[in-house]
Amino acid sequence: MELREVQERDHIFVSVLLQTAFERPEESRLVEELRSAGDLALELVAEEDGQVMGHIAFARLTAPEGWWALSPVCVMQSRQGRGLGGEIIRHGLDLCRQRHAKAVVVVGGSAYYSRFGFSLKAAEHLTTPYARDYTLLYPIAPGTAGASERLVYPAPFAGI
């Protein structure tokens, strides 16, 4: 399994994977719009034998500066439940640190994302357009855990 940055030749495979994994087109459209707008900070695929098995994207938030949003992550249905999603997330978060993201937010289930270091507690003072019970923070820079910040997502998020 190779984890690598997305290349243009991967775009159609990523689109199909997202639509299949989520069983709806919104996530695929989100990634395409973020990509077109230049709002993606990092986009990776997990590839095996020339086939895209997983994908993760991190978008730059409009505010606070230097904060990123994990959205979305997915794994081919036949590979789910085998740890590939966790491997992709861990690798992605490592690259977020290396590329000096200050913090990463995710909207999702705390039972799943807390195992990677995301925290509801660290996000408790954030103002977010999404459900507070599902907004978690992965603090990287000092002072980001527990920060009182207003999260402003790039325009493509308005469509989901």
Kinemage of the C-alpha trace (Angstrom):
@kinemage 1
@onewidth
@group {chain A} dominant
@subgroup {mainchain}
@vectorlist {calphas} color= white
{ca met a 1} P 0.000 0.000 0.000
{ca glu a 2} L 1.356 3.376 -0.987
{ca leu a 3} L 0.112 6.591 0.629
{ca arg a 4} L 0.854 9.515 -1.645
{ca glu a 5} L -0.361 12.923 -2.713
{ca val a 6} L -3.154 13.011 -5.257
{ca gln a 7} L -2.174 13.532 -8.859
{ca glu a 8} L -4.429 14.814 -11.613
{ca arg a 9} L -4.802 11.282 -13.008
{ca asp a 10} L -6.397 10.267 -9.669
{ca his a 11} L -9.262 12.770 -9.768
{ca ile a 12} L -11.811 10.534 -11.512
{ca phe a 13} L -10.953 7.565 -9.262
{ca val a 14} L -11.282 9.746 -6.158
{ca ser a 15} L -14.654 11.006 -7.381
{ca val a 16} L -15.962 7.474 -7.932
{ca leu a 17} L -14.578 6.321 -4.566
{ca leu a 18} L -16.231 9.212 -2.709
{ca gln a 19} L -19.597 8.717 -4.397
{ca thr a 20} L -19.503 4.979 -3.730
{ca ala a 21} L -18.300 5.222 -0.121
{ca phe a 22} L -20.802 7.919 0.883
{ca glu a 23} L -23.607 6.739 -1.413
{ca arg a 24} L -24.328 10.338 -2.366
{ca pro a 25} L -22.560 12.964 -4.515
{ca glu a 26} L -22.048 15.786 -1.987
{ca glu a 27} L -18.598 14.759 -0.734
{ca ser a 28} L -17.303 14.255 -4.266
{ca arg a 29} L -18.600 17.694 -5.268
{ca leu a 30} L -17.050 19.225 -2.149
{ca val a 31} L -13.597 17.855 -2.970
{ca glu a 32} L -13.874 18.928 -6.609
{ca glu a 33} L -14.941 22.455 -5.629
{ca leu a 34} L -12.250 22.757 -2.946
{ca arg a 35} L -9.661 21.553 -5.448
{ca ser a 36} L -10.867 24.018 -8.111
{ca ala a 37} L -10.882 26.913 -5.661
{ca gly a 38} L -7.361 26.125 -4.435
{ca asp a 39} L -8.657 25.528 -0.903
{ca leu a 40} L -7.140 22.069 -0.423
{ca ala a 41} L -4.054 22.150 1.767
{ca leu a 42} L -3.405 18.419 1.413
{ca glu a 43} L -5.002 15.566 -0.502
{ca leu a 44} L -3.798 11.964 -0.313
{ca val a 45} L -4.733 8.596 -1.755
{ca ala a 46} L -3.961 5.084 -0.617
{ca glu a 47} L -3.078 3.058 -3.686
{ca glu a 48} L -2.529 -0.651 -4.064
{ca asp a 49} L -1.662 -2.371 -7.336
{ca gly a 50} L -2.619 0.781 -9.239
{ca gln a 51} L -6.059 1.038 -7.607
{ca val a 52} L -7.150 3.895 -5.326
{ca met a 53} L -8.368 2.256 -2.101
{ca gly a 54} L -8.688 5.302 0.125
{ca his a 55} L -8.652 9.090 0.132
{ca ile a 56} L -8.308 11.954 2.583
{ca ala a 57} L -8.515 15.707 2.097
{ca phe a 58} L -7.609 18.634 4.327
{ca ala a 59} L -8.994 22.067 3.438
{ca arg a 60} L -7.618 25.385 4.655
{ca leu a 61} L -10.139 27.164 6.848
{ca thr a 62} L -10.753 30.782 5.946
{ca ala a 63} L -10.356 31.525 9.673
{ca pro a 64} L -8.552 31.085 11.937
{ca glu a 65} L -5.440 31.407 9.835
{ca gly a 66} L -3.382 28.243 9.623
{ca trp a 67} L -6.200 25.944 10.720
{ca trp a 68} L -7.274 23.071 8.476
{ca ala a 69} L -10.380 20.900 8.251
{ca leu a 70} L -10.267 17.159 7.621
{ca ser a 71} L -12.998 16.608 5.078
{ca pro a 72} L -13.573 13.972 3.933
{ca val a 73} L -11.862 10.640 4.511
{ca cys a 74} L -13.044 7.412 2.901
{ca val a 75} L -12.003 3.870 2.166
{ca met a 76} L -13.247 1.520 -0.531
{ca gln a 77} L -16.147 -0.478 0.930
{ca ser a 78} L -14.367 -3.823 0.433
{ca arg a 79} L -11.425 -2.525 2.525
{ca gln a 80} L -13.397 -0.962 5.391
{ca gly a 81} L -12.878 -2.302 8.905
{ca arg a 82} L -9.266 -3.324 8.265
{ca gly a 83} L -7.445 -0.276 9.618
{ca leu a 84} L -6.798 1.481 6.316
{ca gly a 85} L -8.849 4.547 7.288
{ca gly a 86} L -6.845 4.917 10.492
{ca glu a 87} L -3.582 4.571 8.603
{ca ile a 88} L -4.635 7.283 6.150
{ca ile a 89} L -5.716 9.624 8.969
{ca arg a 90} L -2.503 9.122 10.981
{ca his a 91} L -0.347 9.704 7.915
{ca gly a 92} L -2.390 12.778 6.973
{ca leu a 93} L -2.122 14.272 10.470
{ca asp a 94} L 1.633 13.679 10.460
{ca leu a 95} L 1.874 15.635 7.207
{ca cys a 96} L -0.343 18.387 8.699
{ca arg a 97} L 2.211 18.794 11.503
{ca gln a 98} L 5.122 18.739 9.046
{ca arg a 99} L 3.444 21.409 6.931
{ca his a 100} L 2.873 23.616 9.969
{ca ala a 101} L -0.906 23.523 10.221
{ca lys a 102} L -1.800 25.072 13.571
{ca ala a 103} L -4.801 22.814 14.219
{ca val a 104} L -7.157 20.474 12.382
{ca val a 105} L -10.917 20.319 12.914
{ca val a 106} L -13.234 17.520 11.915
{ca val a 107} L -16.991 17.123 12.023
{ca gly a 108} L -17.666 13.509 12.909
{ca gly a 109} L -18.138 10.937 15.602
{ca ser a 110} L -16.010 11.405 18.675
{ca ala a 111} L -15.837 7.644 19.314
{ca tyr a 112} L -13.970 7.258 16.023
{ca tyr a 113} L -11.891 10.443 15.744
{ca ser a 114} L -10.770 10.648 19.388
{ca arg a 115} L -8.471 7.641 18.841
{ca phe a 116} L -6.382 9.874 16.545
{ca gly a 117} L -6.074 12.745 19.021
{ca phe a 118} L -9.150 14.771 18.063
{ca ser a 119} L -11.028 16.100 21.075
{ca leu a 120} L -14.461 17.522 21.830
{ca lys a 121} L -12.989 19.157 24.951
{ca ala a 122} L -10.292 20.951 22.923
{ca ala a 123} L -13.054 22.277 20.630
{ca glu a 124} L -15.501 23.346 23.338
{ca his a 125} L -14.919 27.102 22.907
{ca leu a 126} L -15.048 27.124 19.118
{ca thr a 127} L -17.885 28.823 17.280
{ca thr a 128} L -18.832 26.590 14.386
{ca pro a 129} L -21.563 26.428 11.751
{ca tyr a 130} L -21.819 22.671 12.379
{ca ala a 131} L -23.142 20.593 15.263
{ca arg a 132} L -21.090 21.240 18.383
{ca asp a 133} L -21.441 17.605 19.522
{ca tyr a 134} L -19.641 16.511 16.353
{ca thr a 135} L -16.970 19.210 16.068
{ca leu a 136} L -13.605 17.966 17.269
{ca leu a 137} L -10.187 19.600 17.326
{ca tyr a 138} L -6.720 18.175 16.812
{ca pro a 139} L -4.495 20.872 18.322
{ca ile a 140} L -0.977 21.189 16.926
{ca ala a 141} L 0.352 24.666 17.771
{ca pro a 142} L 0.529 25.791 21.403
{ca gly a 143} L -2.627 27.569 22.525
{ca thr a 144} L -4.968 25.962 19.996
{ca ala a 145} L -6.495 23.461 22.449
{ca gly a 146} L -9.388 25.234 24.135
{ca ala a 147} L -9.009 28.331 21.964
{ca ser a 148} L -11.998 30.644 21.537
{ca glu a 149} L -12.112 30.947 17.769
{ca arg a 150} L -14.793 31.281 15.116
{ca leu a 151} L -14.419 28.626 12.422
{ca val a 152} L -14.971 29.962 8.918
{ca tyr a 153} L -15.013 27.262 6.254
{ca pro a 154} L -14.258 27.892 2.561
{ca ala a 155} L -17.290 28.614 0.374
{ca pro a 156} L -17.612 25.053 -1.048
{ca phe a 157} L -18.657 23.795 2.393
{ca ala a 158} L -21.901 25.785 2.096
{ca gly a 159} L -23.200 23.152 -0.319
{ca ile a 160} L -23.023 20.230 2.111
